[in-house]
Amino acid sequence: IDALNMETSQRGYLLSGVGKFLEPYKETIVILDADVEALAGLIDGQTHVAHLSSLRQQVADLKSIIESHIKRVNARRLTVKDLDDSRKRMERLRATLDAIVSDEKSLLAGREQAALDQERHYQYTLFM
């Protein structure tokens, strides 16, 4: 997921109100939605369920921010706080994605080790 491109696109839109800036955001959010749903079919364990729930909420938050600004882009000027809040949301999204990847790498390493141990056990049994 190109979170940096998505964030840059979102900020460009929030600063300018120009819809063209949203194109990379819209493309990335479609991919993110599909990836989250694909991930839902692969998860196991409470940690993954919690990460997925958090990720879904963060994606919904991002969408609501853009939707609310589309509705009122000319109603008020954005403040530095608005942009900082947006940056913090993207940082949380990236942290959640990093945690998911880290957990998966850890699980994979454990499964690979278990497979090697099982293979060694079978080899030992065959030669005995």
N, C-alpha and C positions, 0 to 999 in steps of 0.2 A: 504494500500500500504506500503510495507516495504522499505521506502525511505532510511533508514540507510543502509540496506543490499545492495541496489542498488548503493548507493554512495561508500560504501566500495569496492564493486566489481569493480566499475568504476575506483577508485583510484588504486586498486591493478593492474589492467590492465595498466593504464596510467604509473605507476611506473615501471612495469616489462616488459610490452609488451607480456606477456604470455596470450594466448587466453583463457586458462582454467579459468582465473579470471573473464572472461566476462559472464560465464554461469549464475550466479545469476542475473546479470544485464539484460541479455537477457530474462530470465524468468519473471522478474519483469516488464520490459518495455512492454511485451505482455499484462500482466495483467493491467498495467496502461493505455495502449491504449484502451483496452476493457472497463475499468472503465470510461474513459473520454467519450467514445461514449455512454455508458449507461447514464451517467450524462447529456449528451446533450439532451436526450429524457425526462429528468425530470425537467429541469430548467424553472424558470419563473422569470421575472423581469430583469431590466437592470444590477443590481449588479451581478447577476448570469451569465448573458451573458458576462459581462466584465471579470469575474473570469475564465469562460470557455475559452474565447479567450486567456487570459494570460497563462492558463494552457497548452493549445494546443501549443502555441509558445514555452513555456519552455520545453515541451517534445521534440519538433522538435529540439531545441537547443542542448539538451542532446544527441539526436541521431546523430546530425551533428558533435558534438565533438568527439564521439567515432569513427564515420566513417572516419573523417579526420585523426585521430590518427592511425587507422588501416592502412590507405594508406601510412602513412609516419612514422610509429613507429621507423624505423631504420634510418630515414633521419636526425633526430636531437634529442637531449636529451631534456627531459621535464625540464622546469624551475620551481622554486617555484611559480612563478607568474601563470604558467599554472595550477598548482594544486590549488592555491588559487582561481583562476577564477572558476574552477570546483566546489570547495566548496561553493562559493557564489551562483552559479547557483542552486545547490541543496538546499541551504538555502531559496532562492526565491521560489523554487518549494514547499518546505515544508510550507512556509508562505502562499502561495496561497491555498494549500490544507487545512491548518488550517482555513483560512478565509472562505472557502466554508463550512466547517463543522460548524464553528461558526454562519454563516448566516443561515444555515439550522436549527440549534438548536433554534435560535431566531425566525425564521418563525414558527417552530413547536410549540414553547411555545405560540406564538400569536394565532395560529390556535386552540390549545387546550383550551386556555382561551376563545376564541370566541365560541367554541362548548359548554363549560360549561355555558357561559352566555346565549346562546340560549336555552340550556336545562333548566336552571333556569326560563327563560322567559316562556317557555311552561308549566312548572310545576306551575308557578304562575297563568298563564291563566287558567289552568285546575281546580285549586282550587278556583278560583274566581267565 
